[in-house]
Amino acid sequence: MERHYGMDWLRIGAFALLIFYHIGMVFVPWDFHIKTAQPMDWVEIPMLLTNPWRLTLLFVVSGYASRALLSKSTGIGGFLKNRTSRLLIPLIFGIAVIVPPQTWVELVGKHGYGQSYFWFLAHDYFRFGKLDGIVMPTWNHLWFVTYLWVYTLALVLITLMPGADRLQATFDRVFGGGRAVVLPVIFLLITQFWLFPHQEETHDLFGDGPAHLQYFPALLFGFGLAGSRAVRDGLARWWVASVATAVACYAVIAGLLVAYPDFSFPSHNVTIVFRLAREIDTWIAIAALIGIAERFLNRDHRWRSTLAEATFPFYIIHQTVIILVEFCIKPLGLGAATEFAILVPATIAGCWAFYLVGREIDLLRPLIGLRARGQAAKPSVSAGWIEDVRARPDVA
């Protein structure tokens, strides 16, 4: 595959927004592992700018990246091996090392847990059960990595189905032109608004059906998009209309939250308007961003390669940095504005330190999701949506 720098920038931006979103979780009234002393309702308004589409976008760009990885792999077997090592090793490391401080802080702050962190790690965290309602060990924000690996397995199974070599052509026909803007909106309205209107995400792999119904198709769309010039051109052609619609949807969302803070909607009809605007915004904003990336961002920069490599290590460590920094500064009574002013640079600095140190130590590189030093990508035996690779002797 020819590298698409615009999608690289979109992936970098999506994870950067996620980091700022999780900083915002400290200050918004919604549940989080640690909160500022006085969470503020008005923070919901900027949070809802990205809340509808941020996670779906991550799966779209992950699907695109999966297609790029497949094009560099020695067939389906090499792709699965690469994807498994790059996801499961950091996931296990994250569950064992990165996530425990988050759980300890939550127990101390919300449940009055009185033991030290090291006592907690030695006696409580690996209990494979619950303490004060909290499951341990756990993956917390790394649920995304778990889902991505499971979706990768499902994607591999699809590639082995009879007739899989015709799926790219089908994708092009279904989503060509403006249909890539409209059809996913219809799908989300049917599944998330009509069929499962009251089910929240659980991030429990086996009890999160509506989320899978949204995120796995998003990954498949990104995978197909990587091989479809026609669909990318269509999204680029409709980017202005998509931006205008996304802005209008957010205006409705923000206006309702200004009028009724903390979702205190006075009637069912107002709730329906809010939910409709949110579900439409979920895809329209993504369509707009992909169109912008295709139209304006497909160009390289000297920082792109470093930022693209740093994205996954940043994701692994960022939430732990946020929670630990807030845990340290909250007792000082600095106020929300000062806490925010400290959290932003401290989180960025912590993420950079984690990445810069980890990339220089060979033993740490696989733990933070980086390839082994000097590992070169091998040429692909399959560059199509899915060629029928089952008959190829070098894939068996």
Summary of the structure (lengths in Angstrom):
residues: 396
radius of gyration: 21.6
end to end distance: 23.0
largest distance: 65.9
contacts: 1254
relative contact order: 0.16
helix: 71%
strand: 2%
